[in-house]
Amino acid sequence: MNPIIEVKNLKKRFKDFWALKGIDLEIPPGTFVSVLGPNGAGKTTLLEILEGLQKPTEGVVKLFQREWTKENEKFLKQKIGLCLQETRFIDKLTVREIMMVFSSIYDVSKSRVDEVIDLLNLNDKKNTYTENLSGGQKQRLALAISILHEPELLFLDEPTTGLDPEARKNIWDVLLYFKKTNKTIILTTHYMEEAQNLSDYIYLINRGKIVAKGTLNQILQQYGKFVSLVFHYDQMALSQKQKLHRLLQKDQELFQFQLFEHEKKIKLVLKETKQLMEIIENWIAKLKKLRLNLYDLEIHRPNLNDVFLYLTGTNLKQESE
């Protein structure tokens, strides 16, 4: 089968800043793909180029074997649906009125409007002005509009950012339902659990480059050959902190180290080894020599955030640009 999306050496520059530095993608039909990375990684820029909202500085971008040209624009817009991070609605229109406006644009039936309102669990809000909707309800309405014309390709740009866990779960349920219809879905997110729960395939992106790609298992098998130890302590004086840093500089088994002073945690990322219990015992002894009062220990196999941190030194969960 021909790929739904084909991208070769995509680059995007804003004045002196390169937001994308050579992206390659090939996405087959019927695939749920997550593009995962922290804010500022280039995810939204990538999506806006795929959606035809921005033009690339360099490279080739094809959807359904067609580039975003004036001749192909109408065809491609009929094939895709968009759900942005935030959608502005006319305050004094109800949910159903907004849906009817878009149904006239897409030339879909009233029965389809009612079907989508029901699918997004908006029946009890269909006569509510959009200004009175919660953040989660507005995002469900935006998602309802994006799938109203039954697009073959759906773009979702961080659709659950800022939502509470229940509202996020509601969006996930809809996406999992939509996934079963064999549509192609491209999701950008910085929530690793979102990518893990929804995706067939994952791209990890940082500073405009893809740093890893594959299924969840493929990424973890390729890059996840390490173990994280998290020690919890009561207090740490400045002198203890300085001694700890000197101690860590000498250890060759460490991939990375993080000190979470606010949470009073020490995280050590170690090369995977058969002598794990011996290493744990050694580190407990070392930390006790610093007169740290340890009261708990966690052992973690790597997740996507750990892999991303290992590859880039950046935490996926960071919220700043």
N, C-alpha and C positions, 0 to 999 in steps of 0.2 A: 504494500500500500504506500502511496505517496504521503509524505509527512504533511500534517496540517500547518505546521510552522517550520520554516527553515531560515536560519540566521547564520550568516558567515561574516566573521571579522567585523562585527558591529562596534563602531566607536561613536561617541557623542561628546562634543566639546561645548562648554559654555564659557565664552571668552578665553581665559587662560586655564580653566579647570576642565579636566577630562573626567566626565561622570561615568563613561563606559570606555573600557580600554581594550576591546577586542573580544567580543562575546560570540560564541558559537552555540547554536541550539538546533536540535532536530527532534520535533515532537510528533509522534504518530497519532492518528485519530483515536478517540475514545480513551485518552490518557488523562489522569488527574496529576498535574505537575505543580509542585510548590517551589517557588523561588524564595529562598530563606536567607535572611541577613539582617544586620542591625540597621537602624535608621541612618540614612546617608550612604548606604552601600551601592546605590544605583538601581534598586528594584523598580521604583516608580518611573524613573526615566526609561528603563527597558520596556515596561508595560506601555507607556505612552507612545513609544515608537512602534511597538507591535500593533497598537490600536489606531495608528495613523494620526495621532494628535501632535506628534513631533517628527521631524525628519532627521535621519542619521547624518552625522558628519562624514562617516565612511562606512562601507560594508553593504551587504545585501540582506534585505528582509523580505520574505515571501510568506503569504498566508494563502492557503488553497492554491499554491503554485502561481500566485499573482503578487506583484509588487503594488505598493500604495501609489498608484498614479491616478490622474483625473479620470481616465477611462475605466479604471477598476474600482473606483471609490464606492459607487452605488452597490455593486455586487458584493464587496467586502462588508459594507455596513449592514447589509441584510443577513450576513452570515454570522456576525458577532454580537455579543452582549457585553455591556460594561457595568461594573459596580465599583464605584470609587470609594476612597477613604471616607469622604463626607459628601453628601448630596443635599443641595438646597432645594426646598419645595416652596410653592406658593402657600403662605400661611392659612389663607381663608378658603382653601379647597380641601375637601374631605379626601380620605384615602381612596374611595371608589371614584371620585371625580378625577383625581390625579391619574388613576389607572385608565379611566375612559379617555382622557386626553392622549395618553400614549397609545391606547388601542387604535385611535384614529390615525396616528402617525404610522403605526405598523400595519394597519388594516387587518386587525384581528377581531374576532367576534366578542360579543358581550359575555357569552358563556365561557370563553377563554379567560376573560377578566375575573369572573367569579371563581373559576377553577384555580387560578393563581392566588387570589386572595385567600381561598381556603387552604391551599398548599402552604402558604406562609403564615398560617394561623393569625390572620388579620380580620377574620369575620366580625369579631366583637368591636373592632375599631374602624370598620369600613365607612361609617358615617361621622367619624371624628375628624376635626380639622387637624391638618398636619402639624400646626404649631403646638398642639396639645399632646403629641406623641412623645414617648420616651426615646432615648438614644437608640436602644435596641429595636424598638418598633420602627423608627425611621430607617434603620439599616435594613430591616426586613422588607420595608416598602421599596427601598432602592434595589434590593435583590429581586423583588417581585417584578419591577419594571424591566430589569435586565434580562429576565427569562420569559417575558410576556410573549415575545414573537418566536419562541422556541429556537434560539440560536444554536448553531452547531459548535460554536467556539465561545466560551465564556471567560472573560477577564475579571478577576477579583483583586483589587488593590487594597490589601490590609483591611478587609471588610469587618473585622471584629476588634480593631484597635479602639481602646477606650470603653469597651463594653464590659459589663459585669459577667461573672462566670456563667450564670443562667442564660443571659442573652446570647453569649458566645456559643453555648451548647445548642441553643435554638437554631442559630445560623448553621452550625455543623450538621445538624439533623437534615436541614434542607439540602445542603451541599452533598451529603451522602445519598440522599434520594435522587438528586439530579445526576450524580455519578452513575447510578444504576441505569440511566437512560442512554448510556454509551456516548454522551457528549464529551468534548474535550474541554478541560478546565485548567486555566492558568491562575494560580493563586500566589500573590506575594504576601509574606508575613514575616514577623520577627518572633513569633511564638513557635518554639520548637515542637510543643505538643500538638499544635495545629497541623504542622507538616507531617508529623509521625502518624497521626490518626487518620488523615484524609488522603495522603498522597500515594500514587503508584511510583512516582519518580521525583527526585529532589535535586535541585541545584543550590549549592551554597555559594553565595556571592559576597564579596567584600571589596570595597574601594574600586568598584567598577570591573572586577575580574571574577570569573568563576574559579573557586578554589577547590571544589569537589562536586561530583555528580554521581548519580546512581540511585538504586533503590535504597531504602533505609538499611537493609541488611548489608548490601554491598558497601555502602559508605562506612558502616561500623566495622565490617570485617577488614576493610582496607586501611582505615586510619585509626581504628579504635583499639589498638593493641596496648592499652595502658589501664591502670587502675587509679582511682581517686580515693585518698584517705582524708577524712575531715575530722580534725581534733577540736573539741570544744573545751574552752578554758574559762576560768573565773575572771582573772585580772592579768594585765601585762604592763609592767613598767617600761619606761624608755630604754633602760639598760638591758632588760630582757629582750626587747625588740631588736636592739642592735646586735646582741649575741646570736639571736635567731637568724638574722640575715647573714652573719658571718658563717654560721653553721651550714646554711643552705648552699652557699657558694662553693663549698667543698664537696657536695654530694653529687656524684655522677649518675645516680640512678633517677634523678629528678628530670621530668620533662618541664614542668612548670610549678610555680608556687604562688599562692594567693593568701593574703592576710586580710580577713574581714574583721576589722577592729570593732566596728559598730555591733556586729553580731557575735563577736568574740569567738571567731572560728579560724583555724589554720587549715588550708587545703593544699595537699601535696598530690601532684599528678606523677605517678611512677610508671616506669617501663614495666610491662607485664612480665611476671617472673614466677617460677615454681616455688621460690622461697618467700612467698608473700607473708606468711606468718612470722618468719624470722625478721623480715624488714619491719613489720608492724611493731614487734617487740623492741627492736633496736631504736625505732623512732620514739616510742613511749619512753624509753630510758633516756634518750637524748633530751627530750623536752622536759622531763622531770629534773634533769641536771640543771636546767635553766630556772628551776624552782617554779615551774608553771603548774598550777593545780588543774589537771585534766579531769573532766567528769563524764565525757562521752566520746565515742568514736563511731564514725560512719564509714562504710566501705561501699564504693559505687563502681559498677562497670560503666563504661562511657555511654553517654547519650549524644544527640546531635550538638548540643551546646558545648559539651566537652571536646568533641572533635573540632568544632569551629574555633574554640579557644586554642586548641593545640596547633591548628593550621595558621591562625592569624594573630593570636595574642589578644583577640577582641572577644568580648562576651556578647553572644546573641541577644541577651536580655537587656542590654543597655538601651536607654530611651533617648539619649542625646544624639544630636547629629554628629 
